[in-house]
Amino acid sequence: MPSSTSSSNSANSDSVVRPGFVRLTAADRPGVAQPVPERDVPDKPWGAIGLGAAILFLLLMAGWETYWRAWGAVPGYHNGNDAWALQRRRIDEGEGSKTVLIGSSRVLFDSQLPVWEQVTGDRPIQLSLEGTSGNVVLEDLAADPKFTGRLMVGVAPDLFFSGFAYRSAAIPYFHKEGPSQRVGTWLARHLVEPYFAFYDSDFAMPTVVRRQAWPLRPGTQQHTRVRKLMVQDADRNSHMWSKVVDDQAYRDLCRSIWAENFTGPPPPNMDTPEKLQKLIDEQIARSVKAVGTLKARGVRIVFVRMPSAGDYYAFEQKVFPRAKTWDVLLQRTGAVGIHFEDYPQMQGYYLPEWSHMSEPEARRFTAVFAPLVEQKFREQEHPALAGTH
């Protein structure tokens, strides 16, 4: 009986004929080593197929580019960790005595490097990071003995005194960046970024899908990601995207995103006056330590409170009042400071979405602001000049 069943199975197996495109398996050849799989390439017009695929790709890419350009997008260099690392590396490659600008996006938008160079003869290194406390880069430079220059530290109260660091990953990226990453950066900056407007994370398909008006789950609050606000040059000189200025609907959208932070509940580490004060003290202590290290190395430092306006300014005044933040920072660090409220030449500028200046205003602002910073640096180098201007 068993032999009969075995013979029947063998017969059934022998009767199975596999199509030619199906690879034989080990079960088809019991006791025989599995050969290297072989698959014949079908006889197709591959040249025409490849050409058609290339044409389709180019048409789709051209359509995507055309769509975003019609919406107002323009080519610009990607503001990624690699771009920041490129400028940070200049300090360790011989420019450690340069003037360096750090802080958050207000320093990025409002400090126009070409104008700064025109009025002072010096083009600073731009190391500010949007949405990030200036303490992050301040500490990194304090730990680098190759930096011996002059440092302007932008203070946006809600970021600096909360320790919020949206772009903090730029620092470890710089310290660990490998050759392949540098090559990728070079290729992108020379072949893609200066020519294609769609090459921006704000226009990527996953980003576009994610920001659709999806229904909120019960118990959750609206938290809209910050939309594109700026255009950047090769050395991270940045200015406000013209759409924020010229398109009222887009400008209102940008303001509404800021307003989510003004009207929502505070984060858990800031939900009581005691917790908030503890957080502020911790951030000032970080500054005190870093400033002490830098001063011992001869670095001249100027803290700067850049202008803000409207509901954003009102929020900062309410949660991070000057007397409990800015004044204490200068007192404990012993550093020089420039607060826009104290200087008429730093007031009266148009900030479309309450936090940053339009490009024309930023250029006008830099023309009077850069000499003021330079004066503070000179007074530290030559104390006898203090109070003479």
SEMIDO-882934 format. One record per residue (C-alpha): residue number from 1; residue in three letters; chain; x, y, z. Coordinates in steps of 0.2 Angstrom, whole numbers, always signed. Layout:
% residues N
@k->NUM	r->ALA	c->A	px->X	py->Y	pz->Z
...
This chain:
% residues 389
@k->1	r->MET	c->A	px->+0	py->+0	pz->+0
@k->2	r->PRO	c->A	px->+14	py->+13	pz->+4
@k->3	r->SER	c->A	px->+23	py->+9	pz->-12
@k->4	r->SER	c->A	px->+7	py->+11	pz->-22
@k->5	r->THR	c->A	px->+4	py->+29	pz->-14
@k->6	r->SER	c->A	px->+23	py->+34	pz->-17
@k->7	r->SER	c->A	px->+22	py->+28	pz->-35
@k->8	r->SER	c->A	px->+6	py->+38	pz->-37
@k->9	r->ASN	c->A	px->+14	py->+54	pz->-30
@k->10	r->SER	c->A	px->+29	py->+52	pz->-41
@k->11	r->ALA	c->A	px->+18	py->+50	pz->-56
@k->12	r->ASN	c->A	px->+8	py->+66	pz->-51
@k->13	r->SER	c->A	px->+24	py->+76	pz->-49
@k->14	r->ASP	c->A	px->+31	py->+70	pz->-66
@k->15	r->SER	c->A	px->+15	py->+76	pz->-74
@k->16	r->VAL	c->A	px->+17	py->+94	pz->-68
@k->17	r->VAL	c->A	px->+25	py->+105	pz->-81
@k->18	r->ARG	c->A	px->+31	py->+122	pz->-75
@k->19	r->PRO	c->A	px->+30	py->+137	pz->-87
@k->20	r->GLY	c->A	px->+47	py->+142	pz->-93
@k->21	r->PHE	c->A	px->+47	py->+158	pz->-83
@k->22	r->VAL	c->A	px->+44	py->+150	pz->-66
@k->23	r->ARG	c->A	px->+61	py->+145	pz->-58
@k->24	r->LEU	c->A	px->+63	py->+127	pz->-53
@k->25	r->THR	c->A	px->+64	py->+124	pz->-34
@k->26	r->ALA	c->A	px->+74	py->+111	pz->-24
@k->27	r->ALA	c->A	px->+58	py->+101	pz->-22
@k->28	r->ASP	c->A	px->+58	py->+99	pz->-41
@k->29	r->ARG	c->A	px->+75	py->+91	pz->-40
@k->30	r->PRO	c->A	px->+76	py->+80	pz->-24
@k->31	r->GLY	c->A	px->+94	py->+76	pz->-20
@k->32	r->VAL	c->A	px->+101	py->+88	pz->-32
@k->33	r->ALA	c->A	px->+111	py->+104	pz->-27
@k->34	r->GLN	c->A	px->+101	py->+120	pz->-31
@k->35	r->PRO	c->A	px->+109	py->+129	pz->-46
@k->36	r->VAL	c->A	px->+112	py->+147	pz->-48
@k->37	r->PRO	c->A	px->+95	py->+154	pz->-54
@k->38	r->GLU	c->A	px->+94	py->+160	pz->-72
@k->39	r->ARG	c->A	px->+81	py->+170	pz->-80
@k->40	r->ASP	c->A	px->+80	py->+175	pz->-98
@k->41	r->VAL	c->A	px->+78	py->+193	pz->-102
@k->42	r->PRO	c->A	px->+62	py->+194	pz->-112
@k->43	r->ASP	c->A	px->+64	py->+200	pz->-130
@k->44	r->LYS	c->A	px->+57	py->+218	pz->-129
@k->45	r->PRO	c->A	px->+61	py->+235	pz->-136
@k->46	r->TRP	c->A	px->+70	py->+240	pz->-121
@k->47	r->GLY	c->A	px->+78	py->+255	pz->-129
@k->48	r->ALA	c->A	px->+61	py->+262	pz->-133
@k->49	r->ILE	c->A	px->+54	py->+258	pz->-116
@k->50	r->GLY	c->A	px->+69	py->+266	pz->-107
@k->51	r->LEU	c->A	px->+67	py->+282	pz->-118
@k->52	r->GLY	c->A	px->+48	py->+282	pz->-114
@k->53	r->ALA	c->A	px->+51	py->+281	pz->-95
@k->54	r->ALA	c->A	px->+64	py->+295	pz->-96
@k->55	r->ILE	c->A	px->+52	py->+306	pz->-105
@k->56	r->LEU	c->A	px->+38	py->+302	pz->-93
@k->57	r->PHE	c->A	px->+50	py->+306	pz->-78
@k->58	r->LEU	c->A	px->+55	py->+323	pz->-86
@k->59	r->LEU	c->A	px->+37	py->+327	pz->-90
@k->60	r->LEU	c->A	px->+31	py->+323	pz->-72
@k->61	r->MET	c->A	px->+46	py->+333	pz->-64
@k->62	r->ALA	c->A	px->+43	py->+348	pz->-76
@k->63	r->GLY	c->A	px->+25	py->+348	pz->-71
@k->64	r->TRP	c->A	px->+29	py->+348	pz->-53
@k->65	r->GLU	c->A	px->+42	py->+362	pz->-55
@k->66	r->THR	c->A	px->+29	py->+372	pz->-65
@k->67	r->TYR	c->A	px->+16	py->+370	pz->-52
@k->68	r->TRP	c->A	px->+26	py->+376	pz->-38
@k->69	r->ARG	c->A	px->+34	py->+390	pz->-48
@k->70	r->ALA	c->A	px->+16	py->+396	pz->-53
@k->71	r->TRP	c->A	px->+12	py->+396	pz->-34
@k->72	r->GLY	c->A	px->+27	py->+407	pz->-30
@k->73	r->ALA	c->A	px->+41	py->+396	pz->-26
@k->74	r->VAL	c->A	px->+59	py->+400	pz->-32
@k->75	r->PRO	c->A	px->+75	py->+391	pz->-32
@k->76	r->GLY	c->A	px->+86	py->+392	pz->-16
@k->77	r->TYR	c->A	px->+99	py->+382	pz->-6
@k->78	r->HIS	c->A	px->+92	py->+369	pz->+5
@k->79	r->ASN	c->A	px->+93	py->+374	pz->+23
@k->80	r->GLY	c->A	px->+99	py->+357	pz->+30
@k->81	r->ASN	c->A	px->+111	py->+351	pz->+43
@k->82	r->ASP	c->A	px->+124	py->+349	pz->+29
@k->83	r->ALA	c->A	px->+123	py->+368	pz->+24
@k->84	r->TRP	c->A	px->+125	py->+373	pz->+42
@k->85	r->ALA	c->A	px->+140	py->+361	pz->+44
@k->86	r->LEU	c->A	px->+148	py->+368	pz->+28
@k->87	r->GLN	c->A	px->+148	py->+385	pz->+37
@k->88	r->ARG	c->A	px->+153	py->+378	pz->+54
@k->89	r->ARG	c->A	px->+168	py->+370	pz->+46
@k->90	r->ARG	c->A	px->+175	py->+386	pz->+41
@k->91	r->ILE	c->A	px->+180	py->+390	pz->+59
@k->92	r->ASP	c->A	px->+190	py->+374	pz->+60
@k->93	r->GLU	c->A	px->+198	py->+377	pz->+43
@k->94	r->GLY	c->A	px->+207	py->+394	pz->+46
@k->95	r->GLU	c->A	px->+193	py->+406	pz->+50
@k->96	r->GLY	c->A	px->+192	py->+405	pz->+68
@k->97	r->SER	c->A	px->+195	py->+423	pz->+71
@k->98	r->LYS	c->A	px->+179	py->+428	pz->+61
@k->99	r->THR	c->A	px->+164	py->+437	pz->+67
@k->100	r->VAL	c->A	px->+150	py->+423	pz->+69
@k->101	r->LEU	c->A	px->+131	py->+426	pz->+70
@k->102	r->ILE	c->A	px->+121	py->+413	pz->+81
@k->103	r->GLY	c->A	px->+104	py->+413	pz->+87
@k->104	r->SER	c->A	px->+87	py->+408	pz->+79
@k->105	r->SER	c->A	px->+78	py->+413	pz->+63
@k->106	r->ARG	c->A	px->+77	py->+432	pz->+67
@k->107	r->VAL	c->A	px->+96	py->+433	pz->+66
@k->108	r->LEU	c->A	px->+94	py->+423	pz->+49
@k->109	r->PHE	c->A	px->+81	py->+434	pz->+42
@k->110	r->ASP	c->A	px->+86	py->+451	pz->+48
@k->111	r->SER	c->A	px->+105	py->+450	pz->+46
@k->112	r->GLN	c->A	px->+109	py->+453	pz->+28
@k->113	r->LEU	c->A	px->+127	py->+447	pz->+25
@k->114	r->PRO	c->A	px->+130	py->+458	pz->+9
@k->115	r->VAL	c->A	px->+124	py->+473	pz->+18
@k->116	r->TRP	c->A	px->+134	py->+469	pz->+34
@k->117	r->GLU	c->A	px->+150	py->+467	pz->+23
@k->118	r->GLN	c->A	px->+146	py->+483	pz->+14
@k->119	r->VAL	c->A	px->+145	py->+494	pz->+29
@k->120	r->THR	c->A	px->+158	py->+486	pz->+40
@k->121	r->GLY	c->A	px->+170	py->+477	pz->+28
@k->122	r->ASP	c->A	px->+167	py->+461	pz->+36
@k->123	r->ARG	c->A	px->+156	py->+447	pz->+30
@k->124	r->PRO	c->A	px->+151	py->+436	pz->+46
@k->125	r->ILE	c->A	px->+149	py->+417	pz->+46
@k->126	r->GLN	c->A	px->+130	py->+414	pz->+48
@k->127	r->LEU	c->A	px->+127	py->+399	pz->+60
@k->128	r->SER	c->A	px->+110	py->+403	pz->+67
@k->129	r->LEU	c->A	px->+97	py->+389	pz->+67
@k->130	r->GLU	c->A	px->+78	py->+393	pz->+66
@k->131	r->GLY	c->A	px->+67	py->+387	pz->+80
@k->132	r->THR	c->A	px->+82	py->+384	pz->+91
@k->133	r->SER	c->A	px->+90	py->+392	pz->+106
@k->134	r->GLY	c->A	px->+106	py->+401	pz->+103
@k->135	r->ASN	c->A	px->+113	py->+391	pz->+118
@k->136	r->VAL	c->A	px->+115	py->+376	pz->+108
@k->137	r->VAL	c->A	px->+128	py->+384	pz->+96
@k->138	r->LEU	c->A	px->+135	py->+394	pz->+110
@k->139	r->GLU	c->A	px->+140	py->+379	pz->+119
@k->140	r->ASP	c->A	px->+147	py->+371	pz->+104
@k->141	r->LEU	c->A	px->+158	py->+385	pz->+100
@k->142	r->ALA	c->A	px->+164	py->+386	pz->+118
@k->143	r->ALA	c->A	px->+170	py->+369	pz->+117
@k->144	r->ASP	c->A	px->+180	py->+373	pz->+101
@k->145	r->PRO	c->A	px->+197	py->+381	pz->+105
@k->146	r->LYS	c->A	px->+199	py->+385	pz->+87
@k->147	r->PHE	c->A	px->+186	py->+399	pz->+88
@k->148	r->THR	c->A	px->+194	py->+415	pz->+95
@k->149	r->GLY	c->A	px->+184	py->+428	pz->+85
@k->150	r->ARG	c->A	px->+168	py->+439	pz->+89
@k->151	r->LEU	c->A	px->+151	py->+432	pz->+92
@k->152	r->MET	c->A	px->+134	py->+439	pz->+91
@k->153	r->VAL	c->A	px->+121	py->+429	pz->+100
@k->154	r->GLY	c->A	px->+103	py->+432	pz->+95
@k->155	r->VAL	c->A	px->+90	py->+430	pz->+109
@k->156	r->ALA	c->A	px->+72	py->+426	pz->+104
@k->157	r->PRO	c->A	px->+64	py->+425	pz->+122
@k->158	r->ASP	c->A	px->+52	py->+410	pz->+119
@k->159	r->LEU	c->A	px->+66	py->+399	pz->+112
@k->160	r->PHE	c->A	px->+81	py->+405	pz->+121
@k->161	r->PHE	c->A	px->+74	py->+405	pz->+139
@k->162	r->SER	c->A	px->+64	py->+388	pz->+136
@k->163	r->GLY	c->A	px->+79	py->+379	pz->+128
@k->164	r->PHE	c->A	px->+69	py->+374	pz->+113
@k->165	r->ALA	c->A	px->+80	py->+367	pz->+100
@k->166	r->TYR	c->A	px->+71	py->+361	pz->+84
@k->167	r->ARG	c->A	px->+87	py->+361	pz->+74
@k->168	r->SER	c->A	px->+99	py->+354	pz->+87
@k->169	r->ALA	c->A	px->+104	py->+339	pz->+76
@k->170	r->ALA	c->A	px->+114	py->+350	pz->+66
@k->171	r->ILE	c->A	px->+128	py->+350	pz->+79
@k->172	r->PRO	c->A	px->+131	py->+331	pz->+80
@k->173	r->TYR	c->A	px->+129	py->+330	pz->+61
@k->174	r->PHE	c->A	px->+144	py->+342	pz->+59
@k->175	r->HIS	c->A	px->+155	py->+332	pz->+71
@k->176	r->LYS	c->A	px->+151	py->+316	pz->+62
@k->177	r->GLU	c->A	px->+148	py->+321	pz->+44
@k->178	r->GLY	c->A	px->+157	py->+308	pz->+33
@k->179	r->PRO	c->A	px->+164	py->+309	pz->+15
@k->180	r->SER	c->A	px->+149	py->+302	pz->+6
@k->181	r->GLN	c->A	px->+138	py->+315	pz->+15
@k->182	r->ARG	c->A	px->+150	py->+329	pz->+9
@k->183	r->VAL	c->A	px->+149	py->+322	pz->-9
@k->184	r->GLY	c->A	px->+130	py->+322	pz->-8
@k->185	r->THR	c->A	px->+130	py->+340	pz->-2
@k->186	r->TRP	c->A	px->+142	py->+345	pz->-16
@k->187	r->LEU	c->A	px->+131	py->+337	pz->-29
@k->188	r->ALA	c->A	px->+115	py->+344	pz->-23
@k->189	r->ARG	c->A	px->+122	py->+362	pz->-21
@k->190	r->HIS	c->A	px->+130	py->+362	pz->-39
@k->191	r->LEU	c->A	px->+117	py->+352	pz->-49
@k->192	r->VAL	c->A	px->+100	py->+354	pz->-40
@k->193	r->GLU	c->A	px->+97	py->+367	pz->-27
@k->194	r->PRO	c->A	px->+101	py->+383	pz->-38
@k->195	r->TYR	c->A	px->+90	py->+377	pz->-52
@k->196	r->PHE	c->A	px->+74	py->+369	pz->-45
@k->197	r->ALA	c->A	px->+61	py->+377	pz->-35
@k->198	r->PHE	c->A	px->+52	py->+361	pz->-30
@k->199	r->TYR	c->A	px->+68	py->+355	pz->-21
@k->200	r->ASP	c->A	px->+62	py->+360	pz->-4
@k->201	r->SER	c->A	px->+55	py->+350	pz->+10
@k->202	r->ASP	c->A	px->+39	py->+361	pz->+11
@k->203	r->PHE	c->A	px->+34	py->+355	pz->-7
@k->204	r->ALA	c->A	px->+38	py->+337	pz->-5
@k->205	r->MET	c->A	px->+23	py->+325	pz->-8
@k->206	r->PRO	c->A	px->+23	py->+317	pz->+10
@k->207	r->THR	c->A	px->+23	py->+335	pz->+17
@k->208	r->VAL	c->A	px->+9	py->+341	pz->+6
@k->209	r->VAL	c->A	px->-1	py->+325	pz->+11
@k->210	r->ARG	c->A	px->+2	py->+327	pz->+29
@k->211	r->ARG	c->A	px->-4	py->+345	pz->+30
@k->212	r->GLN	c->A	px->-21	py->+342	pz->+23
@k->213	r->ALA	c->A	px->-36	py->+346	pz->+34
@k->214	r->TRP	c->A	px->-37	py->+329	pz->+42
@k->215	r->PRO	c->A	px->-49	py->+327	pz->+56
@k->216	r->LEU	c->A	px->-42	py->+328	pz->+74
@k->217	r->ARG	c->A	px->-43	py->+313	pz->+85
@k->218	r->PRO	c->A	px->-53	py->+317	pz->+101
@k->219	r->GLY	c->A	px->-43	py->+325	pz->+115
@k->220	r->THR	c->A	px->-29	py->+331	pz->+103
@k->221	r->GLN	c->A	px->-25	py->+349	pz->+98
@k->222	r->GLN	c->A	px->-21	py->+357	pz->+81
@k->223	r->HIS	c->A	px->-2	py->+358	pz->+79
@k->224	r->THR	c->A	px->+2	py->+365	pz->+62
@k->225	r->ARG	c->A	px->+20	py->+363	pz->+56
@k->226	r->VAL	c->A	px->+28	py->+380	pz->+51
@k->227	r->ARG	c->A	px->+27	py->+383	pz->+33
@k->228	r->LYS	c->A	px->+41	py->+389	pz->+21
@k->229	r->LEU	c->A	px->+46	py->+407	pz->+26
@k->230	r->MET	c->A	px->+63	py->+410	pz->+19
@k->231	r->VAL	c->A	px->+75	py->+409	pz->+4
@k->232	r->GLN	c->A	px->+93	py->+405	pz->+7
@k->233	r->ASP	c->A	px->+109	py->+409	pz->-3
@k->234	r->ALA	c->A	px->+125	py->+398	pz->-4
@k->235	r->ASP	c->A	px->+133	py->+404	pz->+12
@k->236	r->ARG	c->A	px->+116	py->+404	pz->+22
@k->237	r->ASN	c->A	px->+113	py->+422	pz->+19
@k->238	r->SER	c->A	px->+94	py->+421	pz->+21
@k->239	r->HIS	c->A	px->+79	py->+433	pz->+17
@k->240	r->MET	c->A	px->+60	py->+431	pz->+19
@k->241	r->TRP	c->A	px->+51	py->+423	pz->+5
@k->242	r->SER	c->A	px->+41	py->+436	pz->-5
@k->243	r->LYS	c->A	px->+25	py->+426	pz->-4
@k->244	r->VAL	c->A	px->+24	py->+429	pz->+15
@k->245	r->VAL	c->A	px->+24	py->+448	pz->+11
@k->246	r->ASP	c->A	px->+14	py->+448	pz->-5
@k->247	r->ASP	c->A	px->+0	py->+435	pz->-2
@k->248	r->GLN	c->A	px->-11	py->+440	pz->+12
@k->249	r->ALA	c->A	px->-19	py->+422	pz->+14
@k->250	r->TYR	c->A	px->-2	py->+415	pz->+16
@k->251	r->ARG	c->A	px->+4	py->+428	pz->+28
@k->252	r->ASP	c->A	px->-12	py->+425	pz->+38
@k->253	r->LEU	c->A	px->-8	py->+406	pz->+38
@k->254	r->CYS	c->A	px->+9	py->+410	pz->+45
@k->255	r->ARG	c->A	px->+2	py->+421	pz->+59
@k->256	r->SER	c->A	px->-11	py->+408	pz->+63
@k->257	r->ILE	c->A	px->+3	py->+395	pz->+65
@k->258	r->TRP	c->A	px->+12	py->+406	pz->+78
@k->259	r->ALA	c->A	px->-4	py->+410	pz->+86
@k->260	r->GLU	c->A	px->-6	py->+391	pz->+90
@k->261	r->ASN	c->A	px->+8	py->+393	pz->+102
@k->262	r->PHE	c->A	px->+1	py->+409	pz->+110
@k->263	r->THR	c->A	px->-17	py->+402	pz->+114
@k->264	r->GLY	c->A	px->-13	py->+383	pz->+118
@k->265	r->PRO	c->A	px->-9	py->+376	pz->+135
@k->266	r->PRO	c->A	px->+9	py->+378	pz->+140
@k->267	r->PRO	c->A	px->+20	py->+362	pz->+139
@k->268	r->PRO	c->A	px->+22	py->+352	pz->+155
@k->269	r->ASN	c->A	px->+39	py->+359	pz->+160
@k->270	r->MET	c->A	px->+31	py->+377	pz->+159
@k->271	r->ASP	c->A	px->+14	py->+375	pz->+166
@k->272	r->THR	c->A	px->+17	py->+383	pz->+183
@k->273	r->PRO	c->A	px->+26	py->+399	pz->+187
@k->274	r->GLU	c->A	px->+39	py->+389	pz->+197
@k->275	r->LYS	c->A	px->+42	py->+377	pz->+183
@k->276	r->LEU	c->A	px->+44	py->+391	pz->+171
@k->277	r->GLN	c->A	px->+56	py->+401	pz->+182
@k->278	r->LYS	c->A	px->+67	py->+385	pz->+185
@k->279	r->LEU	c->A	px->+68	py->+382	pz->+166
@k->280	r->ILE	c->A	px->+73	py->+400	pz->+163
@k->281	r->ASP	c->A	px->+87	py->+399	pz->+177
@k->282	r->GLU	c->A	px->+93	py->+383	pz->+169
@k->283	r->GLN	c->A	px->+95	py->+391	pz->+152
@k->284	r->ILE	c->A	px->+104	py->+407	pz->+159
@k->285	r->ALA	c->A	px->+116	py->+395	pz->+169
@k->286	r->ARG	c->A	px->+120	py->+387	pz->+152
@k->287	r->SER	c->A	px->+124	py->+404	pz->+145
@k->288	r->VAL	c->A	px->+135	py->+409	pz->+160
@k->289	r->LYS	c->A	px->+146	py->+393	pz->+158
@k->290	r->ALA	c->A	px->+148	py->+395	pz->+140
@k->291	r->VAL	c->A	px->+151	py->+414	pz->+140
@k->292	r->GLY	c->A	px->+164	py->+411	pz->+154
@k->293	r->THR	c->A	px->+174	py->+399	pz->+143
@k->294	r->LEU	c->A	px->+173	py->+410	pz->+128
@k->295	r->LYS	c->A	px->+179	py->+426	pz->+137
@k->296	r->ALA	c->A	px->+193	py->+416	pz->+144
@k->297	r->ARG	c->A	px->+199	py->+413	pz->+127
@k->298	r->GLY	c->A	px->+197	py->+431	pz->+122
@k->299	r->VAL	c->A	px->+181	py->+430	pz->+112
@k->300	r->ARG	c->A	px->+171	py->+446	pz->+112
@k->301	r->ILE	c->A	px->+152	py->+443	pz->+114
@k->302	r->VAL	c->A	px->+137	py->+453	pz->+111
@k->303	r->PHE	c->A	px->+119	py->+447	pz->+115
@k->304	r->VAL	c->A	px->+105	py->+454	pz->+104
@k->305	r->ARG	c->A	px->+86	py->+455	pz->+106
@k->306	r->MET	c->A	px->+80	py->+457	pz->+89
@k->307	r->PRO	c->A	px->+63	py->+465	pz->+85
@k->308	r->SER	c->A	px->+46	py->+457	pz->+86
@k->309	r->ALA	c->A	px->+29	py->+464	pz->+84
@k->310	r->GLY	c->A	px->+10	py->+461	pz->+86
@k->311	r->ASP	c->A	px->+4	py->+446	pz->+95
@k->312	r->TYR	c->A	px->+21	py->+438	pz->+95
@k->313	r->TYR	c->A	px->+28	py->+452	pz->+105
@k->314	r->ALA	c->A	px->+13	py->+452	pz->+117
@k->315	r->PHE	c->A	px->+16	py->+434	pz->+120
@k->316	r->GLU	c->A	px->+34	py->+436	pz->+124
@k->317	r->GLN	c->A	px->+31	py->+451	pz->+135
@k->318	r->LYS	c->A	px->+18	py->+440	pz->+145
@k->319	r->VAL	c->A	px->+28	py->+424	pz->+147
@k->320	r->PHE	c->A	px->+46	py->+430	pz->+146
@k->321	r->PRO	c->A	px->+46	py->+448	pz->+152
@k->322	r->ARG	c->A	px->+62	py->+457	pz->+150
@k->323	r->ALA	c->A	px->+65	py->+460	pz->+169
@k->324	r->LYS	c->A	px->+65	py->+441	pz->+172
@k->325	r->THR	c->A	px->+75	py->+435	pz->+157
@k->326	r->TRP	c->A	px->+85	py->+447	pz->+147
@k->327	r->ASP	c->A	px->+91	py->+458	pz->+161
@k->328	r->VAL	c->A	px->+95	py->+443	pz->+172
@k->329	r->LEU	c->A	px->+105	py->+435	pz->+157
@k->330	r->LEU	c->A	px->+116	py->+451	pz->+155
@k->331	r->GLN	c->A	px->+118	py->+453	pz->+174
@k->332	r->ARG	c->A	px->+124	py->+435	pz->+176
@k->333	r->THR	c->A	px->+135	py->+433	pz->+161
@k->334	r->GLY	c->A	px->+143	py->+450	pz->+162
@k->335	r->ALA	c->A	px->+140	py->+451	pz->+144
@k->336	r->VAL	c->A	px->+136	py->+466	pz->+133
@k->337	r->GLY	c->A	px->+119	py->+467	pz->+126
@k->338	r->ILE	c->A	px->+108	py->+476	pz->+113
@k->339	r->HIS	c->A	px->+89	py->+476	pz->+115
@k->340	r->PHE	c->A	px->+79	py->+484	pz->+101
@k->341	r->GLU	c->A	px->+68	py->+493	pz->+113
@k->342	r->ASP	c->A	px->+83	py->+503	pz->+119
@k->343	r->TYR	c->A	px->+89	py->+509	pz->+101
@k->344	r->PRO	c->A	px->+77	py->+520	pz->+90
@k->345	r->GLN	c->A	px->+87	py->+514	pz->+74
@k->346	r->MET	c->A	px->+81	py->+496	pz->+78
@k->347	r->GLN	c->A	px->+63	py->+501	pz->+79
@k->348	r->GLY	c->A	px->+49	py->+505	pz->+66
@k->349	r->TYR	c->A	px->+52	py->+490	pz->+54
@k->350	r->TYR	c->A	px->+38	py->+480	pz->+45
@k->351	r->LEU	c->A	px->+37	py->+462	pz->+51
@k->352	r->PRO	c->A	px->+24	py->+454	pz->+40
@k->353	r->GLU	c->A	px->+21	py->+439	pz->+52
@k->354	r->TRP	c->A	px->+26	py->+447	pz->+68
@k->355	r->SER	c->A	px->+43	py->+439	pz->+70
@k->356	r->HIS	c->A	px->+54	py->+442	pz->+54
@k->357	r->MET	c->A	px->+57	py->+457	pz->+43
@k->358	r->SER	c->A	px->+54	py->+457	pz->+24
@k->359	r->GLU	c->A	px->+70	py->+457	pz->+13
@k->360	r->PRO	c->A	px->+69	py->+476	pz->+10
@k->361	r->GLU	c->A	px->+66	py->+480	pz->+28
@k->362	r->ALA	c->A	px->+80	py->+468	pz->+33
@k->363	r->ARG	c->A	px->+92	py->+476	pz->+22
@k->364	r->ARG	c->A	px->+88	py->+493	pz->+29
@k->365	r->PHE	c->A	px->+89	py->+487	pz->+46
@k->366	r->THR	c->A	px->+106	py->+479	pz->+44
@k->367	r->ALA	c->A	px->+113	py->+495	pz->+37
@k->368	r->VAL	c->A	px->+111	py->+503	pz->+54
@k->369	r->PHE	c->A	px->+111	py->+487	pz->+65
@k->370	r->ALA	c->A	px->+128	py->+480	pz->+60
@k->371	r->PRO	c->A	px->+138	py->+496	pz->+64
@k->372	r->LEU	c->A	px->+130	py->+496	pz->+81
@k->373	r->VAL	c->A	px->+136	py->+478	pz->+84
@k->374	r->GLU	c->A	px->+153	py->+482	pz->+78
@k->375	r->GLN	c->A	px->+154	py->+497	pz->+90
@k->376	r->LYS	c->A	px->+150	py->+485	pz->+104
@k->377	r->PHE	c->A	px->+164	py->+473	pz->+99
@k->378	r->ARG	c->A	px->+177	py->+488	pz->+97
@k->379	r->GLU	c->A	px->+172	py->+494	pz->+115
@k->380	r->GLN	c->A	px->+176	py->+477	pz->+122
@k->381	r->GLU	c->A	px->+193	py->+477	pz->+113
@k->382	r->HIS	c->A	px->+197	py->+495	pz->+118
@k->383	r->PRO	c->A	px->+187	py->+499	pz->+134
@k->384	r->ALA	c->A	px->+192	py->+517	pz->+133
@k->385	r->LEU	c->A	px->+180	py->+519	pz->+118
@k->386	r->ALA	c->A	px->+165	py->+514	pz->+129
@k->387	r->GLY	c->A	px->+152	py->+528	pz->+130
@k->388	r->THR	c->A	px->+161	py->+539	pz->+117
@k->389	r->HIS	c->A	px->+148	py->+536	pz->+103
